[in-house]
Amino acid sequence: MKKLIFKTNDDWTGVITRLTLGLILLPHGAQKALGLFGGYGFNGTMSFFTGTLHLPWLIGLLVIVIEFAGSIAIVAGAGSRIWSALTIILMTGIIFTSHIHNGFFMNWLGNQKGEGFEYHILAIGLALAIFVNGSGKYSVDEVIDRRNK
């Protein structure tokens, strides 16, 4: 099982997909965890999740952990298959709980009630590519994979 989780192709595809996904998720996670980039920080985000969205505390915590710690791990290529699977679950949940009613497109012109789910579909696609391909070159997974051979 360990070999399967950390196995990676020695290619640039993994590097490109993991850096793209990780660097896109990281600011969103930093908003929620640290209050950076205009975010509410951990306490404010948890209050919003539990009070406004009525999510269980554990789900709110998992959202923050996946977006923040998971994005850092994906960038480093550390357990990327696990983190990408969690990202797929997260983004699917976000689509169906918060964005499905707003349609596909982002709200670029401000004429929708909220944001669509196209961003989430892109994140799911990148996460699927990482899940199938692995982390690629220059990753922690590559080092572990080499040691397992």
N, CA, C and O atoms as a GROMACS GRO file, in nm:
protein
  596
    1MET      N    1   0.082  -0.120   0.000
    1MET     CA    2   0.000   0.000   0.000
    1MET      C    3   0.086   0.126   0.000
    1MET      O    4   0.057   0.222  -0.071
    2LYS      N    5   0.194   0.124   0.082
    2LYS     CA    6   0.284   0.239   0.090
    2LYS      C    7   0.344   0.269  -0.046
    2LYS      O    8   0.358   0.385  -0.085
    3LYS      N    9   0.381   0.162  -0.121
    3LYS     CA   10   0.439   0.183  -0.253
    3LYS      C   11   0.340   0.250  -0.347
    3LYS      O   12   0.377   0.337  -0.426
    4LEU      N   13   0.214   0.211  -0.338
    4LEU     CA   14   0.112   0.268  -0.426
    4LEU      C   15   0.087   0.415  -0.395
    4LEU      O   16   0.073   0.496  -0.487
    5ILE      N   17   0.082   0.451  -0.269
    5ILE     CA   18   0.053   0.589  -0.230
    5ILE      C   19   0.163   0.684  -0.276
    5ILE      O   20   0.133   0.793  -0.326
    6PHE      N   21   0.288   0.646  -0.259
    6PHE     CA   22   0.399   0.736  -0.289
    6PHE      C   23   0.459   0.717  -0.428
    6PHE      O   24   0.547   0.793  -0.467
    7LYS      N   25   0.413   0.616  -0.504
    7LYS     CA   26   0.466   0.594  -0.638
    7LYS      C   27   0.437   0.716  -0.724
    7LYS      O   28   0.328   0.774  -0.719
    8THR      N   29   0.536   0.754  -0.802
    8THR     CA   30   0.517   0.870  -0.888
    8THR      C   31   0.594   0.851  -1.017
    8THR      O   32   0.697   0.784  -1.020
    9ASN      N   33   0.544   0.910  -1.122
    9ASN     CA   34   0.616   0.912  -1.248
    9ASN      C   35   0.724   1.020  -1.239
    9ASN      O   36   0.702   1.126  -1.180
   10ASP      N   37   0.838   0.992  -1.296
   10ASP     CA   38   0.949   1.087  -1.294
   10ASP      C   39   0.935   1.182  -1.412
   10ASP      O   40   1.011   1.176  -1.509
   11ASP      N   41   0.836   1.271  -1.404
   11ASP     CA   42   0.807   1.358  -1.517
   11ASP      C   43   0.770   1.500  -1.471
   11ASP      O   44   0.756   1.527  -1.352
   12TRP      N   45   0.755   1.586  -1.568
   12TRP     CA   46   0.720   1.726  -1.541
   12TRP      C   47   0.570   1.745  -1.523
   12TRP      O   48   0.527   1.846  -1.466
   13THR      N   49   0.490   1.650  -1.570
   13THR     CA   50   0.344   1.663  -1.555
   13THR      C   51   0.305   1.673  -1.409
   13THR      O   52   0.223   1.757  -1.372
   14GLY      N   53   0.364   1.587  -1.327
   14GLY     CA   54   0.334   1.592  -1.184
   14GLY      C   55   0.375   1.724  -1.121
   14GLY      O   56   0.303   1.779  -1.038
   15VAL      N   57   0.490   1.775  -1.161
   15VAL     CA   58   0.538   1.903  -1.108
   15VAL      C   59   0.440   2.015  -1.144
   15VAL      O   60   0.400   2.093  -1.058
   16ILE      N   61   0.403   2.021  -1.270
   16ILE     CA   62   0.315   2.128  -1.317
   16ILE      C   63   0.178   2.120  -1.251
   16ILE      O   64   0.125   2.221  -1.205
   17THR      N   65   0.120   2.000  -1.247
   17THR     CA   66  -0.014   1.989  -1.189
   17THR      C   67  -0.013   2.014  -1.039
   17THR      O   68  -0.102   2.081  -0.987
   18ARG      N   69   0.088   1.962  -0.969
   18ARG     CA   70   0.087   1.981  -0.823
   18ARG      C   71   0.117   2.126  -0.786
   18ARG      O   72   0.057   2.178  -0.691
   19LEU      N   73   0.207   2.193  -0.858
   19LEU     CA   74   0.234   2.334  -0.827
   19LEU      C   75   0.113   2.421  -0.861
   19LEU      O   76   0.080   2.513  -0.787
   20THR      N   77   0.047   2.391  -0.971
   20THR     CA   78  -0.071   2.469  -1.010
   20THR      C   79  -0.181   2.454  -0.904
   20THR      O   80  -0.233   2.554  -0.854
   21LEU      N   81  -0.215   2.330  -0.871
   21LEU     CA   82  -0.321   2.309  -0.773
   21LEU      C   83  -0.281   2.363  -0.636
   21LEU      O   84  -0.358   2.435  -0.572
   22GLY      N   85  -0.163   2.329  -0.591
   22GLY     CA   86  -0.120   2.372  -0.458
   22GLY      C   87  -0.112   2.522  -0.443
   22GLY      O   88  -0.154   2.577  -0.340
   23LEU      N   89  -0.060   2.590  -0.544
   23LEU     CA   90  -0.046   2.735  -0.535
   23LEU      C   91  -0.178   2.809  -0.553
   23LEU      O   92  -0.190   2.924  -0.512
   24ILE      N   93  -0.275   2.743  -0.614
   24ILE     CA   94  -0.410   2.802  -0.623
   24ILE      C   95  -0.485   2.783  -0.491
   24ILE      O   96  -0.556   2.873  -0.446
   25LEU      N   97  -0.469   2.665  -0.429
   25LEU     CA   98  -0.538   2.638  -0.303
   25LEU      C   99  -0.476   2.712  -0.185
   25LEU      O  100  -0.547   2.752  -0.092
   26LEU      N  101  -0.345   2.732  -0.187
   26LEU     CA  102  -0.275   2.788  -0.072
   26LEU      C  103  -0.331   2.924  -0.026
   26LEU      O  104  -0.355   2.939   0.094
   27PRO      N  105  -0.354   3.021  -0.112
   27PRO     CA  106  -0.410   3.148  -0.063
   27PRO      C  107  -0.548   3.132   0.000
   27PRO      O  108  -0.581   3.201   0.097
   28HIS      N  109  -0.629   3.040  -0.054
   28HIS     CA  110  -0.761   3.015   0.004
   28HIS      C  111  -0.747   2.954   0.143
   28HIS      O  112  -0.820   2.990   0.236
   29GLY      N  113  -0.654   2.861   0.157
   29GLY     CA  114  -0.627   2.802   0.287
   29GLY      C  115  -0.569   2.903   0.385
   29GLY      O  116  -0.602   2.901   0.503
   30ALA      N  117  -0.481   2.991   0.336
   30ALA     CA  118  -0.421   3.094   0.422
   30ALA      C  119  -0.526   3.194   0.468
   30ALA      O  120  -0.516   3.247   0.580
   31GLN      N  121  -0.625   3.223   0.386
   31GLN     CA  122  -0.736   3.308   0.430
   31GLN      C  123  -0.807   3.246   0.549
   31GLN      O  124  -0.835   3.312   0.649
   32LYS      N  125  -0.836   3.118   0.536
   32LYS     CA  126  -0.913   3.050   0.639
   32LYS      C  127  -0.831   3.021   0.765
   32LYS      O  128  -0.881   3.036   0.876
   33ALA      N  129  -0.707   2.980   0.748
   33ALA     CA  130  -0.626   2.941   0.863
   33ALA      C  131  -0.560   3.059   0.933
   33ALA      O  132  -0.553   3.063   1.056
   34LEU      N  133  -0.511   3.156   0.855
   34LEU     CA  134  -0.428   3.262   0.910
   34LEU      C  135  -0.485   3.403   0.898
   34LEU      O  136  -0.432   3.497   0.957
   35GLY      N  137  -0.593   3.417   0.822
   35GLY     CA  138  -0.650   3.550   0.803
   35GLY      C  139  -0.575   3.633   0.700
   35GLY      O  140  -0.594   3.754   0.693
   36LEU      N  141  -0.491   3.571   0.620
   36LEU     CA  142  -0.418   3.643   0.516
   36LEU      C  143  -0.509   3.669   0.396
   36LEU      O  144  -0.615   3.607   0.383
   37PHE      N  145  -0.469   3.760   0.310
   37PHE     CA  146  -0.539   3.791   0.185
   37PHE      C  147  -0.686   3.827   0.209
   37PHE      O  148  -0.773   3.790   0.130
   38GLY      N  149  -0.712   3.898   0.316
   38GLY     CA  150  -0.848   3.942   0.346
   38GLY      C  151  -0.937   3.836   0.408
   38GLY      O  152  -1.058   3.855   0.417
   39GLY      N  153  -0.879   3.726   0.451
   39GLY     CA  154  -0.959   3.619   0.512
   39GLY      C  155  -0.993   3.648   0.656
   39GLY      O  156  -0.947   3.746   0.714
   40TYR      N  157  -1.074   3.561   0.715
   40TYR     CA  158  -1.122   3.579   0.851
   40TYR      C  159  -1.040   3.506   0.955
   40TYR      O  160  -1.065   3.519   1.075
   41GLY      N  161  -0.941   3.428   0.912
   41GLY     CA  162  -0.861   3.351   1.006
   41GLY      C  163  -0.937   3.231   1.057
   41GLY      O  164  -1.054   3.209   1.022
   42PHE      N  165  -0.871   3.153   1.139
   42PHE     CA  166  -0.927   3.027   1.186
   42PHE      C  167  -1.058   3.046   1.262
   42PHE      O  168  -1.159   2.984   1.229
   43ASN      N  169  -1.057   3.132   1.363
   43ASN     CA  170  -1.178   3.150   1.446
   43ASN      C  171  -1.294   3.208   1.368
   43ASN      O  172  -1.407   3.161   1.382
   44GLY      N  173  -1.268   3.308   1.286
   44GLY     CA  174  -1.374   3.367   1.205
   44GLY      C  175  -1.430   3.270   1.104
   44GLY      O  176  -1.551   3.265   1.082
   45THR      N  177  -1.342   3.193   1.042
   45THR     CA  178  -1.387   3.095   0.943
   45THR      C  179  -1.469   2.985   1.010
   45THR      O  180  -1.573   2.945   0.959
   46MET      N  181  -1.420   2.937   1.125
   46MET     CA  182  -1.496   2.833   1.196
   46MET      C  183  -1.632   2.886   1.241
   46MET      O  184  -1.731   2.812   1.236
   47SER      N  185  -1.639   3.010   1.283
   47SER     CA  186  -1.768   3.069   1.322
   47SER      C  187  -1.862   3.074   1.202
   47SER      O  188  -1.981   3.046   1.215
   48PHE      N  189  -1.809   3.112   1.086
   48PHE     CA  190  -1.890   3.117   0.965
   48PHE      C  191  -1.939   2.976   0.928
   48PHE      O  192  -2.057   2.956   0.899
   49PHE      N  193  -1.847   2.881   0.929
   49PHE     CA  194  -1.884   2.744   0.891
   49PHE      C  195  -1.990   2.686   0.985
   49PHE      O  196  -2.089   2.627   0.939
   50THR      N  197  -1.970   2.702   1.115
   50THR     CA  198  -2.062   2.640   1.211
   50THR      C  199  -2.188   2.724   1.234
   50THR      O  200  -2.296   2.669   1.249
   51GLY      N  201  -2.174   2.856   1.237
   51GLY     CA  202  -2.288   2.942   1.266
   51GLY      C  203  -2.375   2.973   1.145
   51GLY      O  204  -2.497   2.960   1.151
   52THR      N  205  -2.312   3.015   1.035
   52THR     CA  206  -2.388   3.056   0.916
   52THR      C  207  -2.422   2.937   0.827
   52THR      O  208  -2.537   2.921   0.785
   53LEU      N  209  -2.323   2.854   0.798
   53LEU     CA  210  -2.346   2.740   0.710
   53LEU      C  211  -2.399   2.617   0.784
   53LEU      O  212  -2.444   2.521   0.721
   54HIS      N  213  -2.392   2.621   0.916
   54HIS     CA  214  -2.439   2.509   1.001
   54HIS      C  215  -2.368   2.378   0.970
   54HIS      O  216  -2.428   2.270   0.974
   55LEU      N  217  -2.239   2.388   0.940
   55LEU     CA  218  -2.158   2.268   0.920
   55LEU      C  219  -2.113   2.216   1.056
   55LEU      O  220  -2.091   2.295   1.148
   56PRO      N  221  -2.098   2.086   1.070
   56PRO     CA  222  -2.039   2.034   1.193
   56PRO      C  223  -1.897   2.088   1.211
   56PRO      O  224  -1.828   2.113   1.112
   57TRP      N  225  -1.855   2.105   1.336
   57TRP     CA  226  -1.725   2.160   1.366
   57TRP      C  227  -1.614   2.082   1.296
   57TRP      O  228  -1.521   2.142   1.243
   58LEU      N  229  -1.623   1.950   1.295
   58LEU     CA  230  -1.522   1.866   1.234
   58LEU      C  231  -1.510   1.891   1.084
   58LEU      O  232  -1.399   1.894   1.030
   59ILE      N  233  -1.621   1.910   1.017
   59ILE     CA  234  -1.617   1.938   0.872
   59ILE      C  235  -1.549   2.072   0.847
   59ILE      O  236  -1.466   2.083   0.757
   60GLY      N  237  -1.582   2.172   0.924
   60GLY     CA  238  -1.517   2.302   0.911
   60GLY      C  239  -1.366   2.292   0.930
   60GLY      O  240  -1.289   2.349   0.854
   61LEU      N  241  -1.326   2.219   1.032
   61LEU     CA  242  -1.183   2.198   1.057
   61LEU      C  243  -1.117   2.127   0.940
   61LEU      O  244  -1.008   2.165   0.899
   62LEU      N  245  -1.181   2.024   0.887
   62LEU     CA  246  -1.124   1.950   0.773
   62LEU      C  247  -1.110   2.038   0.649
   62LEU      O  248  -1.012   2.025   0.575
   63VAL      N  249  -1.206   2.126   0.626
   63VAL     CA  250  -1.196   2.218   0.512
   63VAL      C  251  -1.070   2.302   0.525
   63VAL      O  252  -0.994   2.317   0.429
   64ILE      N  253  -1.047   2.358   0.643
   64ILE     CA  254  -0.931   2.443   0.666
   64ILE      C  255  -0.802   2.363   0.652
   64ILE      O  256  -0.707   2.408   0.587
   65VAL      N  257  -0.797   2.246   0.711
   65VAL     CA  258  -0.677   2.162   0.705
   65VAL      C  259  -0.646   2.120   0.562
   65VAL      O  260  -0.531   2.127   0.518
   66ILE      N  261  -0.747   2.077   0.488
   66ILE     CA  262  -0.724   2.033   0.350
   66ILE      C  263  -0.676   2.150   0.264
   66ILE      O  264  -0.581   2.135   0.187
   67GLU      N  265  -0.740   2.266   0.277
   67GLU     CA  266  -0.700   2.379   0.194
   67GLU      C  267  -0.565   2.437   0.233
   67GLU      O  268  -0.491   2.483   0.147
   68PHE      N  269  -0.532   2.436   0.362
   68PHE     CA  270  -0.406   2.498   0.404
   68PHE      C  271  -0.292   2.396   0.409
   68PHE      O  272  -0.199   2.405   0.329
   69ALA      N  273  -0.299   2.302   0.499
   69ALA     CA  274  -0.192   2.202   0.510
   69ALA      C  275  -0.184   2.116   0.384
   69ALA      O  276  -0.074   2.083   0.338
   70GLY      N  277  -0.299   2.082   0.329
   70GLY     CA  278  -0.300   2.001   0.207
   70GLY      C  279  -0.235   2.070   0.090
   70GLY      O  280  -0.164   2.007   0.012
   71SER      N  281  -0.258   2.200   0.076
   71SER     CA  282  -0.196   2.273  -0.036
   71SER      C  283  -0.044   2.278  -0.021
   71SER      O  284   0.028   2.267  -0.120
   72ILE      N  285   0.003   2.294   0.101
   72ILE     CA  286   0.148   2.295   0.125
   72ILE      C  287   0.207   2.158   0.093
   72ILE      O  288   0.312   2.148   0.030
   73ALA      N  289   0.138   2.052   0.137
   73ALA     CA  290   0.186   1.916   0.109
   73ALA      C  291   0.184   1.887  -0.041
   73ALA      O  292   0.276   1.823  -0.092
   74ILE      N  293   0.083   1.934  -0.111
   74ILE     CA  294   0.077   1.913  -0.257
   74ILE      C  295   0.192   1.986  -0.325
   74ILE      O  296   0.256   1.929  -0.414
   75VAL      N  297   0.219   2.109  -0.287
   75VAL     CA  298   0.331   2.183  -0.346
   75VAL      C  299   0.462   2.107  -0.324
   75VAL      O  300   0.544   2.098  -0.415
   76ALA      N  301   0.480   2.054  -0.205
   76ALA     CA  302   0.603   1.979  -0.174
   76ALA      C  303   0.603   1.840  -0.236
   76ALA      O  304   0.707   1.775  -0.242
   77GLY      N  305   0.488   1.795  -0.280
   77GLY     CA  306   0.478   1.661  -0.334
   77GLY      C  307   0.487   1.555  -0.225
   77GLY      O  308   0.546   1.450  -0.246
   78ALA      N  309   0.430   1.583  -0.110
   78ALA     CA  310   0.434   1.493   0.005
   78ALA      C  311   0.297   1.430   0.028
   78ALA      O  312   0.205   1.496   0.078
   79GLY      N  313   0.283   1.304  -0.009
   79GLY     CA  314   0.153   1.238   0.005
   79GLY      C  315   0.048   1.297  -0.087
   79GLY      O  316  -0.069   1.306  -0.051
   80SER      N  317   0.091   1.337  -0.204
   80SER     CA  318   0.002   1.410  -0.296
   80SER      C  319  -0.121   1.331  -0.337
   80SER      O  320  -0.227   1.389  -0.360
   81ARG      N  321  -0.108   1.200  -0.348
   81ARG     CA  322  -0.227   1.121  -0.384
   81ARG      C  323  -0.334   1.131  -0.275
   81ARG      O  324  -0.453   1.143  -0.306
   82ILE      N  325  -0.293   1.125  -0.152
   82ILE     CA  326  -0.388   1.136  -0.040
   82ILE      C  327  -0.451   1.275  -0.039
   82ILE      O  328  -0.573   1.288  -0.032
   83TRP      N  329  -0.368   1.378  -0.047
   83TRP     CA  330  -0.420   1.515  -0.043
   83TRP      C  331  -0.504   1.548  -0.166
   83TRP      O  332  -0.601   1.623  -0.155
   84SER      N  333  -0.470   1.492  -0.282
   84SER     CA  334  -0.551   1.519  -0.400
   84SER      C  335  -0.687   1.450  -0.389
   84SER      O  336  -0.788   1.506  -0.431
   85ALA      N  337  -0.692   1.329  -0.332
   85ALA     CA  338  -0.820   1.262  -0.310
   85ALA      C  339  -0.907   1.344  -0.214
   85ALA      O  340  -1.027   1.359  -0.236
   86LEU      N  341  -0.846   1.395  -0.108
   86LEU     CA  342  -0.919   1.480  -0.014
   86LEU      C  343  -0.967   1.609  -0.080
   86LEU      O  344  -1.076   1.658  -0.049
   87THR      N  345  -0.887   1.663  -0.169
   87THR     CA  346  -0.925   1.786  -0.242
   87THR      C  347  -1.043   1.758  -0.333
   87THR      O  348  -1.133   1.842  -0.345
   88ILE      N  349  -1.044   1.642  -0.398
   88ILE     CA  350  -1.158   1.606  -0.483
   88ILE      C  351  -1.286   1.598  -0.400
   88ILE      O  352  -1.390   1.650  -0.441
   89ILE      N  353  -1.278   1.534  -0.286
   89ILE     CA  354  -1.395   1.524  -0.197
   89ILE      C  355  -1.438   1.663  -0.151
   89ILE      O  356  -1.557   1.695  -0.152
   90LEU      N  357  -1.341   1.745  -0.110
   90LEU     CA  358  -1.370   1.880  -0.064
   90LEU      C  359  -1.440   1.962  -0.173
   90LEU      O  360  -1.544   2.022  -0.148
   91MET      N  361  -1.382   1.965  -0.292
   91MET     CA  362  -1.437   2.047  -0.400
   91MET      C  363  -1.574   1.998  -0.444
   91MET      O  364  -1.661   2.078  -0.478
   92THR      N  365  -1.594   1.867  -0.444
   92THR     CA  366  -1.725   1.813  -0.478
   92THR      C  367  -1.828   1.857  -0.373
   92THR      O  368  -1.939   1.897  -0.408
   93GLY      N  369  -1.790   1.850  -0.247
   93GLY     CA  370  -1.880   1.896  -0.141
   93GLY      C  371  -1.911   2.043  -0.152
   93GLY      O  372  -2.026   2.084  -0.132
   94ILE      N  373  -1.811   2.124  -0.184
   94ILE     CA  374  -1.832   2.268  -0.198
   94ILE      C  375  -1.927   2.297  -0.314
   94ILE      O  376  -2.015   2.382  -0.303
   95ILE      N  377  -1.909   2.225  -0.424
   95ILE     CA  378  -2.000   2.245  -0.539
   95ILE      C  379  -2.144   2.221  -0.497
   95ILE      O  380  -2.231   2.305  -0.520
   96PHE      N  381  -2.169   2.106  -0.434
   96PHE     CA  382  -2.307   2.068  -0.406
   96PHE      C  383  -2.368   2.138  -0.285
   96PHE      O  384  -2.491   2.141  -0.272
   97THR      N  385  -2.287   2.194  -0.198
   97THR     CA  386  -2.344   2.266  -0.083
   97THR      C  387  -2.352   2.416  -0.103
   97THR      O  388  -2.434   2.482  -0.040
   98SER      N  389  -2.268   2.472  -0.191
   98SER     CA  390  -2.262   2.618  -0.199
   98SER      C  391  -2.270   2.679  -0.337
   98SER      O  392  -2.306   2.796  -0.349
   99HIS      N  393  -2.238   2.606  -0.443
   99HIS     CA  394  -2.224   2.672  -0.573
   99HIS      C  395  -2.312   2.617  -0.685
   99HIS      O  396  -2.325   2.683  -0.789
  100ILE      N  397  -2.371   2.503  -0.669
  100ILE     CA  398  -2.446   2.440  -0.777
  100ILE      C  399  -2.561   2.528  -0.826
  100ILE      O  400  -2.595   2.527  -0.944
  101HIS      N  401  -2.621   2.604  -0.734
  101HIS     CA  402  -2.737   2.688  -0.769
  101HIS      C  403  -2.697   2.814  -0.844
  101HIS      O  404  -2.783   2.884  -0.898
  102ASN      N  405  -2.567   2.844  -0.849
  102ASN     CA  406  -2.521   2.964  -0.919
  102ASN      C  407  -2.478   2.936  -1.062
  102ASN      O  408  -2.435   3.027  -1.133
  103GLY      N  409  -2.488   2.811  -1.106
  103GLY     CA  410  -2.451   2.776  -1.241
  103GLY      C  411  -2.302   2.749  -1.254
  103GLY      O  412  -2.229   2.745  -1.155
  104PHE      N  413  -2.259   2.732  -1.376
  104PHE     CA  414  -2.123   2.691  -1.405
  104PHE      C  415  -2.022   2.805  -1.389
  104PHE      O  416  -1.916   2.786  -1.329
  105PHE      N  417  -2.053   2.921  -1.443
  105PHE     CA  418  -1.954   3.027  -1.457
  105PHE      C  419  -1.926   3.104  -1.329
  105PHE      O  420  -2.013   3.122  -1.244
  106MET      N  421  -1.801   3.149  -1.318
  106MET     CA  422  -1.764   3.241  -1.211
  106MET      C  423  -1.843   3.370  -1.231
  106MET      O  424  -1.896   3.395  -1.340
  107ASN      N  425  -1.851   3.451  -1.129
  107ASN     CA  426  -1.930   3.574  -1.132
  107ASN      C  427  -1.842   3.693  -1.171
  107ASN      O  428  -1.830   3.789  -1.095
  108TRP      N  429  -1.782   3.686  -1.288
  108TRP     CA  430  -1.687   3.789  -1.332
  108TRP      C  431  -1.750   3.928  -1.340
  108TRP      O  432  -1.685   4.027  -1.307
  109LEU      N  433  -1.874   3.936  -1.384
  109LEU     CA  434  -1.938   4.065  -1.406
  109LEU      C  435  -2.027   4.108  -1.290
  109LEU      O  436  -2.086   4.216  -1.295
  110GLY      N  437  -2.039   4.026  -1.188
  110GLY     CA  438  -2.120   4.062  -1.073
  110GLY      C  439  -2.269   4.056  -1.096
  110GLY      O  440  -2.346   4.117  -1.021
  111ASN      N  441  -2.314   3.985  -1.200
  111ASN     CA  442  -2.456   3.981  -1.229
  111ASN      C  443  -2.523   3.850  -1.187
  111ASN      O  444  -2.638   3.824  -1.224
  112GLN      N  445  -2.452   3.767  -1.110
  112GLN     CA  446  -2.509   3.644  -1.056
  112GLN      C  447  -2.526   3.660  -0.905
  112GLN      O  448  -2.469   3.751  -0.845
  113LYS      N  449  -2.603   3.571  -0.845
  113LYS     CA  450  -2.621   3.574  -0.700
  113LYS      C  451  -2.497   3.529  -0.627
  113LYS      O  452  -2.478   3.563  -0.510
  114GLY      N  453  -2.411   3.453  -0.692
  114GLY     CA  454  -2.288   3.402  -0.631
  114GLY      C  455  -2.199   3.343  -0.737
  114GLY      O  456  -2.225   3.354  -0.857
  115GLU      N  457  -2.094   3.280  -0.692
  115GLU     CA  458  -1.996   3.220  -0.784
  115GLU      C  459  -2.043   3.084  -0.834
  115GLU      O  460  -2.105   3.007  -0.760
  116GLY      N  461  -2.013   3.056  -0.960
  116GLY     CA  462  -2.040   2.925  -1.017
  116GLY      C  463  -1.934   2.826  -0.974
  116GLY      O  464  -1.852   2.855  -0.887
  117PHE      N  465  -1.935   2.709  -1.034
  117PHE     CA  466  -1.847   2.602  -0.990
  117PHE      C  467  -1.735   2.568  -1.088
  117PHE      O  468  -1.674   2.461  -1.076
  118GLU      N  469  -1.706   2.654  -1.184
  118GLU     CA  470  -1.600   2.622  -1.280
  118GLU      C  471  -1.463   2.610  -1.214
  118GLU      O  472  -1.384   2.524  -1.253
  119TYR      N  473  -1.433   2.693  -1.116
  119TYR     CA  474  -1.306   2.685  -1.042
  119TYR      C  475  -1.292   2.549  -0.976
  119TYR      O  476  -1.185   2.488  -0.978
  120HIS      N  477  -1.399   2.501  -0.918
  120HIS     CA  478  -1.397   2.374  -0.846
  120HIS      C  479  -1.376   2.256  -0.941
  120HIS      O  480  -1.309   2.159  -0.907
  121ILE      N  481  -1.434   2.266  -1.060
  121ILE     CA  482  -1.414   2.161  -1.161
  121ILE      C  483  -1.267   2.159  -1.204
  121ILE      O  484  -1.209   2.052  -1.221
  122LEU      N  485  -1.206   2.275  -1.223
  122LEU     CA  486  -1.064   2.281  -1.256
  122LEU      C  487  -0.978   2.220  -1.146
  122LEU      O  488  -0.884   2.145  -1.175
  123ALA      N  489  -1.009   2.251  -1.021
  123ALA     CA  490  -0.935   2.194  -0.909
  123ALA      C  491  -0.951   2.043  -0.904
  123ALA      O  492  -0.855   1.971  -0.878
  124ILE      N  493  -1.072   1.994  -0.929
  124ILE     CA  494  -1.095   1.850  -0.932
  124ILE      C  495  -1.014   1.785  -1.044
  124ILE      O  496  -0.955   1.679  -1.024
  125GLY      N  497  -1.011   1.848  -1.161
  125GLY     CA  498  -0.933   1.794  -1.273
  125GLY      C  499  -0.784   1.786  -1.242
  125GLY      O  500  -0.720   1.686  -1.272
  126LEU      N  501  -0.729   1.891  -1.184
  126LEU     CA  502  -0.588   1.890  -1.145
  126LEU      C  503  -0.562   1.784  -1.038
  126LEU      O  504  -0.461   1.713  -1.044
  127ALA      N  505  -0.651   1.775  -0.941
  127ALA     CA  506  -0.634   1.675  -0.835
  127ALA      C  507  -0.642   1.533  -0.891
  127ALA      O  508  -0.569   1.445  -0.847
  128LEU      N  509  -0.731   1.511  -0.987
  128LEU     CA  510  -0.739   1.379  -1.052
  128LEU      C  511  -0.610   1.345  -1.125
  128LEU      O  512  -0.563   1.231  -1.119
  129ALA      N  513  -0.553   1.443  -1.193
  129ALA     CA  514  -0.426   1.421  -1.264
  129ALA      C  515  -0.315   1.384  -1.166
  129ALA      O  516  -0.234   1.296  -1.194
  130ILE      N  517  -0.311   1.451  -1.052
  130ILE     CA  518  -0.210   1.419  -0.950
  130ILE      C  519  -0.237   1.280  -0.893
  130ILE      O  520  -0.143   1.203  -0.871
  131PHE      N  521  -0.362   1.248  -0.868
  131PHE     CA  522  -0.398   1.118  -0.813
  131PHE      C  523  -0.354   1.005  -0.907
  131PHE      O  524  -0.304   0.902  -0.860
  132VAL      N  525  -0.371   1.023  -1.036
  132VAL     CA  526  -0.335   0.920  -1.134
  132VAL      C  527  -0.184   0.917  -1.159
  132VAL      O  528  -0.125   0.810  -1.163
  133ASN      N  529  -0.123   1.033  -1.176
  133ASN     CA  530   0.016   1.044  -1.219
  133ASN      C  531   0.116   1.042  -1.103
  133ASN      O  532   0.227   0.991  -1.118
  134GLY      N  533   0.078   1.096  -0.990
  134GLY     CA  534   0.170   1.114  -0.880
  134GLY      C  535   0.228   1.254  -0.880
  134GLY      O  536   0.185   1.340  -0.957
  135SER      N  537   0.326   1.276  -0.795
  135SER     CA  538   0.381   1.410  -0.773
  135SER      C  539   0.485   1.453  -0.874
  135SER      O  540   0.512   1.572  -0.887
  136GLY      N  541   0.543   1.360  -0.946
  136GLY     CA  542   0.643   1.394  -1.047
  136GLY      C  543   0.780   1.423  -0.987
  136GLY      O  544   0.809   1.390  -0.872
  137LYS      N  545   0.861   1.485  -1.069
  137LYS     CA  546   0.999   1.519  -1.031
  137LYS      C  547   1.003   1.612  -0.910
  137LYS      O  548   0.906   1.683  -0.881
  138TYR      N  549   1.115   1.610  -0.842
  138TYR     CA  550   1.144   1.705  -0.735
  138TYR      C  551   1.036   1.708  -0.627
  138TYR      O  552   0.994   1.814  -0.583
  139SER      N  553   0.993   1.590  -0.585
  139SER     CA  554   0.890   1.581  -0.483
  139SER      C  555   0.936   1.490  -0.369
  139SER      O  556   1.024   1.406  -0.386
  140VAL      N  557   0.875   1.509  -0.255
  140VAL     CA  558   0.900   1.420  -0.142
  140VAL      C  559   0.858   1.278  -0.179
  140VAL      O  560   0.926   1.182  -0.144
  141ASP      N  561   0.747   1.265  -0.250
  141ASP     CA  562   0.702   1.132  -0.293
  141ASP      C  563   0.805   1.063  -0.381
  141ASP      O  564   0.821   0.941  -0.372
  142GLU      N  565   0.874   1.138  -0.466
  142GLU     CA  566   0.977   1.079  -0.552
  142GLU      C  567   1.090   1.020  -0.468
  142GLU      O  568   1.141   0.912  -0.498
  143VAL      N  569   1.128   1.090  -0.364
  143VAL     CA  570   1.234   1.041  -0.275
  143VAL      C  571   1.187   0.913  -0.206
  143VAL      O  572   1.263   0.816  -0.199
  144ILE      N  573   1.066   0.912  -0.155
  144ILE     CA  574   1.012   0.793  -0.089
  144ILE      C  575   0.999   0.678  -0.188
  144ILE      O  576   1.032   0.564  -0.156
  145ASP      N  577   0.952   0.708  -0.309
  145ASP     CA  578   0.935   0.606  -0.412
  145ASP      C  579   1.070   0.540  -0.447
  145ASP      O  580   1.078   0.418  -0.461
  146ARG      N  581   1.174   0.621  -0.460
  146ARG     CA  582   1.307   0.566  -0.490
  146ARG      C  583   1.357   0.474  -0.378
  146ARG      O  584   1.420   0.372  -0.405
  147ARG      N  585   1.329   0.511  -0.254
  147ARG     CA  586   1.373   0.430  -0.139
  147ARG      C  587   1.295   0.298  -0.130
  147ARG      O  588   1.346   0.199  -0.077
  148ASN      N  589   1.173   0.297  -0.181
  148ASN     CA  590   1.089   0.176  -0.176
  148ASN      C  591   1.124   0.074  -0.284
  148ASN      O  592   1.073  -0.038  -0.281
  149LYS      N  593   1.208   0.111  -0.378
  149LYS     CA  594   1.241   0.019  -0.489
  149LYS      C  595   1.352  -0.073  -0.452
  149LYS      O  596   1.392  -0.157  -0.534
   0.00000   0.00000   0.00000
